[in-house]
């Protein structure tokens, strides 16, 4: 997998991710939901923190805006680091599996950082209203945007039996997190690295064969 295919994949993920987010942001009020199937809903929420909605201000003695700024700057450095990792894997002609995985991770990270950096100055608030783009009253500032999430898969939505200690009679829902296309790309990339670890960090058969060929070694 070369540079062109990697760039095509990244652009494709970014387009699908941003088009879906902009559509949801400009057609849904915060909290609106549409049931596609009993186990799949489009649910509009915004995430101003890290994974699972965690915020730095929940753990550190800093204000929420400061925590958001620090988190966004950290994400920028992380995206830059992943971008260099991708560049390095392509330059070294690493395995197709590794390039595919890193391309997906980079595309997903870049998709979410676009929200964090720009959405605060592009859109107005979605609370009790449908947001508009390039509003005269944006909801935040540069680096203070919220990530748009909308994919919700409550595969199991039931209650615990009364006889179960501590949780009996309480709601049980699986899978509860709400995410987006960028998150899916990141999760898929990480999953590929975990499941196909040896293939990802090994070498292609063609490259391995070339190294095993004594003639090719002698010509180096």
Protein Blocks (a to p, Z undefined) as FASTA:
>chain_A
ZZklmmmmmmmmmmmmmmmmmmmmmmccehiacdfblmbccdddddfbdehhiafklmpc
cdfklmmmmmmmmmmmmmmmmmmmmmmmmmnopafklmmmmmmmmmmmmmmmmmmmmmmm
mpccfehpacdehiabdfbdehiaccddfbdcdfbacdddfklghjgoiacdddfbdcdf
klmmmmmmmmmmmmmmmmmmmccfklmmmmmpmklmmmZZ
